[in-house]
Amino acid sequence: MLQTVKTPGDTKWFVHDRFGMFIHWGLYALGARHEWLMHAERIPVEEYERRYFKHFDPDLYDPGQWADAAAGAGMKYFVITTKHHEGFCLWDTKLTDYKAPNTPARRDLLQPMVEAFRQRDLRVGFYHSLLDWHHPQYVLDKHFGPYRDHPDREKMNAGRKQANYAKYLYGQTQELLTKFGKIDIMWYDFSFPKPDGSGKGKADWDSEKLYKLVRKLQPKVVLDDRLDLPAGWDVKTPEQIQPRQWPCVDGKPVVWEACQTFSGSWGYHRDEQSWRSSNELIRTLIDCVSKGGNFLLNVGPTGRGELDERALDRLRGIGQWMRLHSRSIYGCTQAPEEVKAPTDTRYTYNPVTNRLYLHIFAWPYKHIHLDGLAGKVEYAQLLNDASEVGLGMDEWHGKQVAHGEKTLTIVLPQVKPNVEVPVVELFLK
């Protein structure tokens, strides 16, 4: 079994729990057409404030309902955008007026969320944008933001000092890591250094100083890999892509987590129709764990503070499957190297219980042949109902199939169980 590079933070719980909820929520929920609309539509700061800051009033906001939806889906932690690239802050920060208490919401929206998720035994994670298109000291670059190709961009940068913005970033991190109790995940986003110096990287964020602060205030926090530092992070974060194999750095496997959306946009998008099915999302979760990774699945609440029905429908579907099959996810990882999954299946493995889980993506006719497992399986059952699965073929069937002596054949019911992805639990000797 692969062993990951040792991490500075506490990732033991993280690689056990495997499944979390990402939440992108901010002023862009009112625009309802992607969290990057300020960038995409080149909306000036003043206009963005006029449209969204002055009208942000999530009157239906009930973080307990969000937490219930996450827990019901089998998620074990959440990560919330405390501030996205637009610069708007969900909590009552002392360092800017651009915050939820100064909108029609008239309150801190982060504290009750933290409390609601903790009450349901979910761990707490904070996303915090390194970019800030609203802050008066943030130097406007040619890559991202509403002024990236503005003819007067250089003139607009007069008087701006990125070092002053870095101090602001430091101060807000200090608030987030001291005012909300234990924080389990700190998720910065993102660095974009360029060879010509036009981007932004560790020097622009003062990342080394920021890193020391994080480790001082919350030594065990799980830290992502987007501060543009070569070391010190805990988890690699492939975004909107599914790795083909366990990600490695310098040839060594690392703790990793795929972060993905239901459709495409991270923030609430009213008109997006490319929503993924519960079945496909379940298979993605399984695939992550089969490669030793986690799955962080995003929701984008509406401007009124609710999860929309499309998201709730998928979360319920995942939860129905997880209620019966979470044993194949929690505490599991990639199967031993010598065990190769058959076509259209994925293995996960629990090294503590010594059980192997065969997830069947396409239901076959009668049999599945498991190479390398002959003589190694004590008992097998379908996980959804604990019904026994036969081991080995009878002589008449066996004569018609050519396979090696190391192959174990399991006998399946002809009709697929009424679950999204059936799982066979293999008790190893």
C-alpha positions as CSV (number, residue, x, y, z in Angstrom):
1,M,0.0,0.0,0.0
2,L,1.3,3.4,-0.9
3,Q,2.5,5.7,1.9
4,T,2.2,9.5,1.4
5,V,4.8,12.1,2.1
6,K,4.5,13.2,5.8
7,T,2.6,16.4,6.2
8,P,3.1,19.3,8.7
9,G,-0.6,19.4,9.4
10,D,-2.8,16.7,10.8
11,T,-4.1,14.8,7.8
12,K,-5.0,11.6,9.6
13,W,-8.6,12.5,10.0
14,F,-8.7,14.0,6.5
15,V,-7.6,10.8,4.7
16,H,-10.2,8.9,6.7
17,D,-13.2,11.1,6.1
18,R,-12.7,11.4,2.3
19,F,-15.7,13.5,1.5
20,G,-16.4,17.2,2.0
21,M,-18.6,20.1,0.9
22,F,-17.2,23.2,-0.8
23,I,-19.4,26.3,-0.5
24,H,-19.0,29.3,-2.8
25,W,-21.2,32.1,-1.6
26,G,-20.8,35.8,-2.0
27,L,-22.3,38.8,-3.8
28,Y,-21.9,37.0,-7.1
29,A,-24.9,34.8,-6.0
30,L,-27.1,37.8,-6.9
31,G,-25.6,37.9,-10.4
32,A,-26.4,34.2,-10.6
33,R,-24.2,33.6,-13.6
34,H,-20.7,32.5,-12.2
35,E,-18.6,33.7,-9.3
36,W,-16.1,35.3,-11.8
37,L,-18.7,37.6,-13.4
38,M,-16.9,40.7,-12.1
39,H,-13.9,39.5,-14.2
40,A,-15.8,38.1,-17.2
41,E,-18.0,41.2,-17.7
42,R,-15.3,43.7,-16.6
43,I,-17.7,45.2,-14.0
44,P,-16.1,48.2,-12.3
45,V,-15.9,48.2,-8.5
46,E,-18.4,51.0,-8.1
47,E,-21.0,49.3,-10.4
48,Y,-20.5,45.9,-8.7
49,E,-21.1,47.5,-5.3
50,R,-24.2,49.3,-6.6
51,R,-25.7,46.2,-8.0
52,Y,-24.8,43.6,-5.4
53,F,-23.4,44.9,-2.2
54,K,-26.4,47.2,-1.7
55,H,-28.9,44.4,-2.4
56,F,-27.4,41.4,-0.7
57,D,-30.1,40.2,1.7
58,P,-30.1,36.4,2.2
59,D,-33.4,36.4,4.2
60,L,-33.9,32.7,3.9
61,Y,-30.4,31.8,5.2
62,D,-30.4,28.9,7.6
63,P,-27.0,27.3,7.9
64,G,-28.5,24.4,9.8
65,Q,-30.3,23.3,6.6
66,W,-27.0,23.5,4.7
67,A,-25.3,21.4,7.4
68,D,-28.1,18.9,7.4
69,A,-27.8,18.5,3.6
70,A,-24.0,18.0,3.9
71,A,-24.3,15.5,6.7
72,G,-27.2,13.7,5.0
73,A,-25.0,13.2,1.9
74,G,-22.3,11.6,4.0
75,M,-19.9,14.6,4.0
76,K,-17.6,14.9,7.0
77,Y,-16.2,18.5,6.6
78,F,-17.0,21.7,4.8
79,V,-14.9,24.6,3.3
80,I,-16.6,28.0,2.9
81,T,-15.4,31.0,0.9
82,T,-14.8,33.5,3.7
83,K,-13.8,35.9,0.8
84,H,-13.7,35.2,-2.9
85,H,-11.8,37.2,-5.6
86,E,-14.5,39.9,-5.5
87,G,-13.2,40.9,-2.1
88,F,-16.5,40.7,-0.1
89,C,-16.2,39.1,3.4
90,L,-18.8,37.0,5.0
91,W,-17.7,37.7,8.6
92,D,-17.5,40.9,10.7
93,T,-13.9,41.6,9.9
94,K,-12.4,44.7,11.5
95,L,-10.1,45.4,8.5
96,T,-12.6,46.4,5.8
97,D,-16.2,47.8,5.5
98,Y,-16.8,45.5,2.5
99,K,-18.5,42.8,4.6
100,A,-21.8,41.1,5.2
101,P,-22.8,43.2,8.3
102,N,-22.8,46.3,6.1
103,T,-25.2,44.9,3.5
104,P,-28.9,44.5,4.0
105,A,-28.0,41.2,5.7
106,R,-26.9,43.2,8.7
107,R,-25.1,40.4,10.3
108,D,-22.0,38.1,10.4
109,L,-22.9,35.1,8.2
110,L,-19.8,33.0,8.9
111,Q,-20.1,32.5,12.7
112,P,-23.6,30.8,12.6
113,M,-22.4,28.6,9.7
114,V,-19.4,27.4,11.7
115,E,-21.6,26.7,14.7
116,A,-24.2,24.8,12.6
117,F,-21.8,22.5,10.9
118,R,-19.9,21.8,14.2
119,Q,-23.2,20.9,15.8
120,R,-23.5,18.1,13.2
121,D,-20.0,16.9,13.8
122,L,-18.6,18.3,10.5
123,R,-15.1,19.7,10.6
124,V,-14.5,23.4,9.6
125,G,-12.5,24.7,6.7
126,F,-12.0,28.2,5.5
127,Y,-11.3,29.2,1.8
128,H,-9.7,32.6,1.5
129,S,-8.9,34.3,-1.8
130,L,-5.4,35.7,-2.2
131,L,-6.8,37.8,-5.0
132,D,-8.9,40.9,-4.2
133,W,-10.3,43.0,-7.0
134,H,-11.9,45.4,-4.6
135,H,-9.1,46.3,-2.2
136,P,-7.6,49.8,-2.8
137,Q,-4.0,48.5,-2.3
138,Y,-4.2,45.4,-4.5
139,V,-2.1,46.1,-7.6
140,L,-4.1,45.6,-10.7
141,D,-2.4,43.1,-13.1
142,K,-3.0,42.2,-16.7
143,H,-4.2,38.7,-16.0
144,F,-7.2,38.8,-13.8
145,G,-9.9,41.2,-12.6
146,P,-12.2,43.8,-14.2
147,Y,-9.4,46.2,-15.0
148,R,-6.9,43.7,-16.6
149,D,-7.0,45.3,-20.0
150,H,-8.2,48.8,-19.0
151,P,-6.3,51.4,-20.9
152,D,-5.6,53.4,-17.7
153,R,-4.6,50.4,-15.6
154,E,-1.1,51.7,-14.9
155,K,-2.5,55.1,-13.9
156,M,-5.0,53.4,-11.6
157,N,-2.1,51.6,-9.9
158,A,-0.6,54.9,-8.8
159,G,-0.5,54.9,-5.0
160,R,-1.2,51.1,-4.7
161,K,1.3,49.0,-2.8
162,Q,1.0,45.3,-2.9
163,A,3.0,45.0,0.4
164,N,0.1,46.9,2.1
165,Y,-2.3,44.4,0.6
166,A,-0.2,41.6,1.9
167,K,-0.5,43.0,5.4
168,Y,-4.2,43.1,5.0
169,L,-4.1,39.4,3.9
170,Y,-2.0,38.7,7.0
171,G,-4.5,40.5,9.3
172,Q,-7.5,38.7,7.9
173,T,-5.8,35.4,8.3
174,Q,-5.1,36.3,11.9
175,E,-8.8,37.0,12.4
176,L,-10.0,33.8,10.8
177,L,-7.7,31.6,12.8
178,T,-8.3,33.2,16.2
179,K,-12.0,34.1,16.3
180,F,-13.7,30.9,15.3
181,G,-12.1,28.2,17.4
182,K,-10.3,25.2,15.9
183,I,-10.0,25.4,12.1
184,D,-9.4,22.1,10.4
185,I,-8.6,23.3,6.8
186,M,-7.1,26.5,5.5
187,W,-7.7,26.8,1.7
188,Y,-5.9,29.7,0.0
189,D,-6.6,30.5,-3.7
190,F,-4.6,31.2,-5.8
191,S,-1.1,32.1,-7.1
192,F,-0.2,32.8,-10.7
193,P,3.5,33.8,-11.0
194,K,4.7,34.6,-14.5
195,P,8.2,34.5,-16.0
196,D,8.0,38.2,-16.9
197,G,6.9,39.1,-13.4
198,S,3.5,40.3,-14.4
199,G,1.7,37.7,-12.3
200,K,1.4,37.2,-8.6
201,G,3.2,34.7,-6.4
202,K,4.8,34.1,-3.0
203,A,6.5,37.5,-2.8
204,D,3.2,39.4,-3.6
205,W,1.3,37.5,-0.8
206,D,4.4,37.4,1.6
207,S,3.6,33.7,1.6
208,E,6.4,32.7,3.9
209,K,5.3,35.1,6.6
210,L,1.7,34.0,6.1
211,Y,2.7,30.4,6.3
212,K,4.5,30.9,9.6
213,L,1.4,32.7,11.0
214,V,-0.9,29.8,10.0
215,R,1.3,27.2,11.6
216,K,1.7,29.3,14.7
217,L,-2.0,29.9,15.2
218,Q,-3.4,26.6,14.1
219,P,-0.4,24.1,14.0
220,K,-2.5,21.1,12.9
221,V,-4.6,22.8,10.2
222,V,-4.6,21.1,6.8
223,L,-3.2,23.6,4.4
224,D,-3.6,23.6,0.6
225,D,-0.9,24.0,-2.0
226,R,-1.7,27.4,-3.6
227,L,0.6,29.8,-1.7
228,D,3.3,29.3,-4.3
229,L,5.6,27.7,-1.7
230,P,7.7,24.6,-2.6
231,A,7.0,22.9,0.7
232,G,4.9,23.2,3.9
233,W,1.5,22.5,2.4
234,D,-0.4,19.3,3.2
235,V,-2.7,18.6,0.3
236,K,-2.6,18.8,-3.5
237,T,-5.8,20.2,-5.0
238,P,-6.5,19.2,-8.6
239,E,-9.4,21.3,-9.8
240,Q,-12.2,20.3,-12.2
241,I,-10.3,17.3,-13.3
242,Q,-10.1,13.6,-12.3
243,P,-6.5,12.3,-11.9
244,R,-5.7,9.1,-13.7
245,Q,-3.7,7.8,-10.8
246,W,-2.5,8.8,-7.3
247,P,-0.8,12.2,-7.7
248,C,2.9,12.4,-6.9
249,V,5.4,15.1,-6.3
250,D,9.0,14.3,-7.0
251,G,8.0,10.8,-7.6
252,K,6.4,10.4,-4.1
253,P,2.6,10.0,-3.5
254,V,1.0,12.9,-1.6
255,V,-2.3,13.6,0.2
256,W,-4.7,14.9,-2.4
257,E,-8.3,16.1,-2.9
258,A,-10.2,16.7,-6.1
259,C,-12.4,19.8,-6.0
260,Q,-15.3,19.9,-8.5
261,T,-18.6,21.5,-9.2
262,F,-22.1,20.1,-9.9
263,S,-22.1,21.7,-13.3
264,G,-19.3,24.3,-14.1
265,S,-19.8,27.4,-12.1
266,W,-18.7,27.4,-8.4
267,G,-21.1,30.2,-7.5
268,Y,-24.9,29.9,-7.9
269,H,-25.7,29.9,-11.7
270,R,-29.5,30.1,-12.4
271,D,-29.3,29.1,-16.1
272,E,-26.6,26.4,-16.2
273,Q,-28.1,23.2,-17.5
274,S,-25.0,20.9,-17.5
275,W,-25.7,19.4,-14.1
276,R,-24.0,16.0,-13.3
277,S,-26.1,13.1,-12.1
278,S,-26.0,11.6,-8.6
279,N,-24.7,8.4,-10.2
280,E,-21.8,10.1,-11.9
281,L,-20.9,12.0,-8.7
282,I,-21.0,8.8,-6.7
283,R,-18.7,7.2,-9.2
284,T,-16.3,10.2,-9.0
285,L,-16.2,9.9,-5.2
286,I,-15.4,6.2,-5.5
287,D,-12.7,6.9,-8.1
288,C,-11.1,9.4,-5.8
289,V,-10.9,7.0,-2.9
290,S,-9.7,4.2,-5.2
291,K,-6.7,6.4,-6.0
292,G,-6.0,7.4,-2.3
293,G,-7.8,10.8,-2.5
294,N,-10.6,12.9,-1.2
295,F,-13.5,14.5,-3.0
296,L,-14.6,18.1,-2.2
297,L,-17.9,18.7,-4.0
298,N,-19.1,22.3,-4.4
299,V,-22.5,23.9,-3.8
300,G,-23.4,27.5,-4.7
301,P,-26.2,28.9,-2.5
302,T,-28.6,31.4,-3.9
303,G,-28.8,35.1,-3.1
304,R,-31.6,34.4,-0.6
305,G,-29.4,31.9,1.2
306,E,-30.7,28.6,0.1
307,L,-29.3,25.5,-1.6
308,D,-31.2,25.2,-4.8
309,E,-33.3,22.1,-5.6
310,R,-30.9,20.8,-8.2
311,A,-28.1,20.6,-5.6
312,L,-30.4,19.2,-2.9
313,D,-31.5,16.5,-5.3
314,R,-27.9,15.4,-6.0
315,L,-27.0,15.5,-2.4
316,R,-30.0,13.3,-1.4
317,G,-29.1,10.8,-4.1
318,I,-25.5,10.6,-2.9
319,G,-26.8,10.3,0.7
320,Q,-29.0,7.4,-0.2
321,W,-26.0,5.5,-1.6
322,M,-23.7,6.5,1.3
323,R,-26.2,5.3,3.9
324,L,-25.6,1.8,2.7
325,H,-22.1,1.9,1.3
326,S,-20.1,4.4,3.4
327,R,-18.0,1.5,4.7
328,S,-16.4,1.4,1.3
329,I,-15.4,5.1,1.5
330,Y,-14.5,6.1,5.1
331,G,-11.1,4.8,6.2
332,C,-10.5,3.4,2.7
333,T,-7.7,4.0,0.2
334,Q,-6.2,2.5,-2.9
335,A,-6.0,-1.3,-3.0
336,P,-2.7,-3.1,-2.7
337,E,-0.7,-2.8,-5.9
338,E,-0.9,-6.4,-6.8
339,V,-4.7,-6.3,-6.9
340,K,-6.0,-5.0,-10.2
341,A,-9.7,-4.1,-10.6
342,P,-11.6,-5.7,-13.5
343,T,-13.0,-3.6,-16.3
344,D,-15.8,-1.2,-15.3
345,T,-15.0,-1.5,-11.6
346,R,-13.0,0.2,-8.9
347,Y,-11.5,-1.2,-5.7
348,T,-11.1,0.6,-2.4
349,Y,-9.4,-1.0,0.6
350,N,-9.6,-0.6,4.3
351,P,-6.2,-1.6,5.8
352,V,-7.6,-1.7,9.4
353,T,-10.4,-4.2,8.7
354,N,-8.5,-5.9,5.8
355,R,-11.6,-5.7,3.6
356,L,-11.6,-5.0,-0.1
357,Y,-14.5,-3.3,-1.8
358,L,-15.4,-4.0,-5.4
359,H,-17.5,-1.1,-6.9
360,I,-19.3,-2.3,-10.0
361,F,-19.9,0.6,-12.5
362,A,-21.5,-1.6,-15.2
363,W,-23.5,-4.7,-14.0
364,P,-22.2,-7.9,-15.7
365,Y,-23.9,-11.1,-16.5
366,K,-23.5,-13.6,-13.6
367,H,-19.8,-13.5,-13.0
368,I,-16.8,-11.2,-12.3
369,H,-13.3,-12.6,-12.5
370,L,-10.9,-11.1,-9.9
371,D,-7.3,-11.7,-10.9
372,G,-4.8,-12.3,-8.1
373,L,-7.4,-13.1,-5.4
374,A,-7.7,-16.8,-5.6
375,G,-7.3,-18.3,-2.1
376,K,-7.3,-14.9,-0.5
377,V,-11.0,-14.2,0.1
378,E,-12.7,-15.7,3.1
379,Y,-16.2,-14.4,2.5
380,A,-18.1,-12.0,0.1
381,Q,-21.3,-10.1,0.3
382,L,-23.2,-7.3,-1.4
383,L,-22.8,-4.3,0.9
384,N,-26.3,-2.8,0.4
385,D,-28.1,-5.8,2.1
386,A,-25.3,-8.1,3.4
387,S,-26.5,-10.9,1.1
388,E,-23.9,-13.5,0.4
389,V,-22.0,-13.6,-2.9
390,G,-20.9,-16.9,-4.2
391,L,-17.1,-17.7,-4.5
392,G,-16.0,-19.8,-7.5
393,M,-17.8,-21.2,-10.5
394,D,-19.3,-24.6,-10.8
395,E,-17.5,-27.1,-13.0
396,W,-19.7,-26.8,-16.0
397,H,-19.3,-23.0,-16.2
398,G,-15.6,-23.2,-15.3
399,K,-14.7,-25.3,-18.3
400,Q,-16.0,-22.6,-20.6
401,V,-13.9,-19.8,-19.2
402,A,-10.2,-19.7,-19.5
403,H,-8.4,-17.9,-16.6
404,G,-5.3,-18.4,-14.5
405,E,-5.1,-20.3,-11.2
406,K,-4.7,-17.0,-9.3
407,T,-8.1,-15.7,-10.5
408,L,-11.2,-15.8,-8.2
409,T,-14.6,-15.8,-9.8
410,I,-17.6,-14.4,-7.8
411,V,-21.1,-15.2,-8.7
412,L,-23.6,-12.3,-8.9
413,P,-27.3,-12.2,-9.0
414,Q,-28.6,-11.8,-12.5
415,V,-30.6,-8.6,-11.6
416,K,-28.6,-5.6,-10.5
417,P,-29.4,-4.5,-7.0
418,N,-31.5,-1.4,-6.8
419,V,-28.7,1.0,-5.8
420,E,-26.7,3.4,-8.0
421,V,-23.4,1.6,-7.7
422,P,-23.5,-2.0,-6.2
423,V,-20.5,-2.9,-4.0
424,V,-19.2,-6.3,-3.1
425,E,-17.5,-6.5,0.2
426,L,-14.6,-9.0,0.2
427,F,-13.3,-10.2,3.5
428,L,-9.7,-11.1,3.0
429,K,-7.9,-13.9,4.8
